[in-house]
Amino acid sequence: MTRRKPVGLFVNTEKANCSIYESGLMVYRALAQGSDWTLDYAEIHQLDIAALHDLRLEAKPGTGLSLKPAGAYDFWVFNYHHLTMRGAALLDSGRLRPLGGLKFCIVLEVARDDAFVHAPRGDFDGYLVLDPTIGDTDPAVHPFPRPLEAVTPSARPVEAGLPVIGSFGFGTPGKGFEIVVDAVNREFDRAVIRINIPPATYADEYFFGLHGRNYAEYLGDLCRKVAKPGIEVRVSHRFFTKEELVEWCAGNTLNCFMYTRNQPGLAATTDQAVATGRPLAVSTNDTFRHLHRYVTPYPYRSLRDSIALSGAEVQRMRRDWAPDRNVTAFRNILADHGLLDRSPVSVGMSGGSELSGSPLPGGTGTRMSRKLSHSLAALRRPRVLLLDICDDGSPLEGLGGHAIDFMRHSDRFTFLHARCTRLATLPAILRAQQDLDAIVVDAGLSRNIQPLAGILSAVVGVHRFGCWHGRIEALAGWPLLRGLDHVLVTGGIPDPWNGSLSHIGRMVPDLTNVKLPPSDRMRVGGVLADADPGAIRRIVEMVRDLGPCEIALLPILDETAMGQVEAALDGVRPSAKAAGITLDLLPRPGSAAELCDVFATNSMNVFIHGTEHDERLARCMDLALSVQRPLATTVDGAGRRFAGSPLALGERSLAAIARGDLSGLAPFCNDWSVGRFRMRLEAALSPRFGWPGHDLHVPSAG
């Protein structure tokens, strides 16, 4: 007896210049090719939400939409998003639970092992996650291939004889367009960079407040200013159709994406770039994790090598994510739920497996494959403890706490983290760690180096690395040296270079900054590392150059010193007030995230250093670089690394830095990126385990 074809309804978000809507449309177009079911289509604004909450399906008057009764549908697919469907359309997914038929939710924004960062758990029968790498083993979670559209572009690179590097995306923070330009600066003397930043329905109005102008236009101007002579930047602001965008990508020698954001979900922009089959370069940002199993990310692979090597890898992605893979995946899911008979070939695909990089289609077989792949991924890698000694009483994280979330993505080492605030507890912390192969100690926030050296000297059977943050000339007097096998230098490159020193550089964390600075006044951020009135006076004197404004002072002191700050401020406030300057002492931050929020809500951030390196100020500057606000620094102490740059006070006035653009940040954000830090640390550790280090001969900024 022949079974009736199941009938389904696909409900997308309202049409908009928005990656959520576009991703939903791509999934619908892929699933509509299935021959085993019939799939109708509607957009949420066309439906009567009140009726749907009452389990009835009615189109709004004037939409021209012809729908079946709710009971006629065997399954529903909602492109449900907490902002565009719950927030904008007011659809409550919880009220859909009694709705007849199977209910599926497309999920775009997920963490590596959690599909429910934003998706409502339990409201749907299944979750179609557009992340073939998802590690969530919930049986309702179904990994899906990216929904590429089958196209054959005709375009070829638009400039004969010159490399054409292309990047595109909506104008939202963390896209890293300026990092693309800086990367091209480092590798090419002449090149064309094409950047397309189209209007965004939801983002443009909000992000206008970041710089008091259209954010897409701001990003275009920033990229032109980052480019060195010989590098031509062409910026456009067109909203392309999918077909036009694929043709545009095909006109590039290399499609390049250098995101620096830190948020759930995978980048949708690369789907069109992959569809062209042209070479591709992406950063190590976790939003590209589905691509990392195919292409080696920047900076592990240079742009030149990406042009030469990634073409075949992109072709493999095109095969693995072809529309028929989505159809196969969805067919397996419907078979699991009894709506279709299971095909004898419905579990697995010819020539592909999740372990080789080709995701198996959704259904029972996928969940088995995920568990197997996780077991193999857990095979023995050297275990490295990032150990932070933070006994200075400040709220700052050590290097390990600063980096651990990003270091966990290493495919060479298993990185662990521990934080010690009292040296008396350190032996117990070390005993609690099992099967360690190496320890990386950051004592930059410690006051008790002498006893720490003795404790480390007693640790045997593991490689002992220590992080040195100060001047190389002062390293010989560091008491911790006697407890270490190897020194990792975060400041200048050691000279002369020798086998016991490795340069790992600083690390600017990936961050999605959506905080807005005040629009009605100049707010200057300053960091207080001590309660010295002289330090506060230096900040006030420096800020006089800006005229009347507010100084937001952020204390990174221990609790005992906080009481002294108010007294110091009382001595400075009269002269500041006479100059039209208001001094505001902020609450002591409790975490690095709170520090970033403070830096982001300032119009600019100013760092005044003493003569000696203060790692607390250096760590704050790493965080301040990530929020994309004007930054000014003196070039003594921890500010030495900025000497000669556009951020250096003395090279330029504070007023000039405040009025200027952020192009001076790009070389630092690229050189101290999460990916480059991880690459350098892996390269320093690898020889101890008999492995070659990564190629670190990356040209410096021109």
Buried (B, 14 or more C-beta within 10 A) or exposed (E): EEEEBBBBBBBBBBEBBBBBBBBBBBBBBBBBEBEBBBBBBBBBBBBBBEBBBEBEBBBEEEBEBEBEEBEEBBBBBBBBBEBBBBEBBEBEBEBBEEBBBBBBBBBBBBBBEBBBEBBBEEBBBBBBBBBBBBBBEEEBBBBBBBBBBEBEBEBEBBBEEBBBBBBBBBBBBBBBBBBBBBBBBBBBEEBBBBBBBBBBBBBBEEBBBBBEEBBBBBBBBBBBBBBBEEBBBBBEBEEBEBEEBBBBBBBBBBBBBBBBBBBBBBBBBBBBBBBBBBBBBBBBBBBBBBBBBBBBBBBBBBBEBBBEBBBEBBBBBBEBBBBBBBBBBBBBBBBBBEBBEBEEEBBBBEEBBBEEBBBBBBBBBBBBBBEEBEEEEEEEBBBBBBBBBBBBBBBBBBBBBBBBBBBBBBEBBBBBBBBBBEBEEBEEBBEEBEEBBBBBBBBBBBEBBEEBBEBBEEBEEBBBBBBBBBEBEEBEEBBBBEBBBBBBBBBBEBEEEEEEBBBBBBBBBBBBBBBBBEEEEBBBBBBBBBBBBEBBBBBBEBBBBBEEBBBBBBBBBBEEBBEBBEEBBEEBBEEBEEBEBBBEBBEBBEEBEBBBBBBBBBBBBBBBBBEEBBBBBBBBBBBBBBBBBBBBBBBBBBBBBBBEBBBBBEBBBBBEBBEBBBBBBBBBBBBBBBBBBBBBBBBBBBEBBEEEBBEEEBEEBB
